[in-house]
Amino acid sequence: MTWRIQLTPTALKLLSDISDRRIREKIGAVIDRLTEEPEKQGKALLGELSGFLSTRAVGQRYRIIYKLRGDNIIVVIVAVGIRRDGAKDDIYNLAKKLFRLNLLSE
């Protein structure tokens, strides 16, 4: 079964904010691979982000946070960014903030 990829406006903005074109292309390749068995590629997130999955990209530093909408066979990419454990600009901290503000929507 092939899944269709959909990027939210927030995810698209976060991806376009990455200045290095090569990194954007590598992240794009990982996103493209999510069309095949996305449920097996990601790790389920906990807490505020339960229901979302996360997969690694670009040397394990970047994360792609997504949600599966099985009724329409769609992978919804909601956030893309770098993992900096403990930093304010860590992608998981940003995703939690967006979730609280209802901006992490499909």
C-alpha positions in Angstrom: 0.0 0.0 0.0 1.3 3.4 -1.0 0.7 6.3 1.3 0.3 9.9 0.1 2.4 12.6 1.8 0.9 15.9 3.0 3.0 18.6 4.6 1.2 21.1 6.9 2.0 24.8 6.3 4.0 24.8 9.6 6.1 21.8 8.4 6.7 23.4 5.0 7.8 26.7 6.7 10.2 24.8 9.1 11.6 22.8 6.2 12.1 26.0 4.0 13.8 27.7 7.0 16.7 25.2 6.8 19.3 27.1 5.0 21.5 24.2 3.7 20.0 22.9 0.4 21.7 19.5 0.8 20.1 18.9 4.2 16.7 19.9 2.8 17.1 17.4 0.0 18.1 14.6 2.4 15.1 15.3 4.6 13.0 15.3 1.4 14.3 11.9 0.6 13.4 10.5 4.0 9.9 12.1 3.6 9.5 10.4 0.2 10.4 7.0 1.8 7.4 7.5 4.2 5.1 6.5 1.3 6.0 2.9 2.0 5.1 1.5 5.5 5.3 4.7 7.5 4.0 2.9 10.6 7.1 0.8 10.7 9.6 3.6 10.1 8.8 6.0 13.0 8.9 5.8 16.7 5.7 6.6 18.6 5.9 9.7 20.7 4.6 10.0 24.2 3.0 12.6 26.4 1.6 15.7 24.7 2.7 14.4 21.4 1.1 10.9 21.7 -0.5 9.9 18.4 2.4 11.3 16.5 5.4 9.4 15.2 9.0 10.6 14.7 11.7 9.4 12.3 15.3 10.4 12.0 17.0 12.1 9.1 20.4 13.5 8.1 22.9 11.8 10.3 20.4 11.2 13.1 20.3 15.0 14.0 17.0 16.0 12.3 13.6 14.7 13.1 10.4 14.5 11.0 7.3 14.4 13.1 4.2 13.0 11.4 0.8 11.5 11.9 -1.0 8.7 10.0 -4.5 9.3 8.7 -5.4 5.7 7.8 -8.9 6.6 6.6 -7.4 8.4 3.6 -4.0 6.7 3.5 -2.2 9.9 4.1 1.0 10.7 6.1 0.7 14.2 7.5 4.1 15.8 8.2 3.5 18.3 11.0 7.1 19.4 11.9 10.6 19.1 10.7 13.7 20.2 12.6 16.9 19.5 14.4 17.2 17.6 17.7 19.0 19.5 20.3 18.3 17.8 23.6 17.6 20.4 26.3 17.8 23.4 24.0 14.9 25.8 23.5 15.0 25.3 19.7 14.8 21.5 20.0 12.2 20.2 17.5 10.3 18.3 20.2 10.0 21.4 22.4 8.8 23.4 19.4 6.3 20.7 18.5 4.9 20.6 22.1 4.6 24.4 22.0 2.8 24.3 18.6 0.5 21.5 19.9 -0.5 23.6 22.9 -1.2 26.6 20.6 -3.3 24.3 18.3 -0.9 25.0 15.5 0.2 21.4 15.1 -2.9 20.5 13.2 -3.6 18.5 10.0 
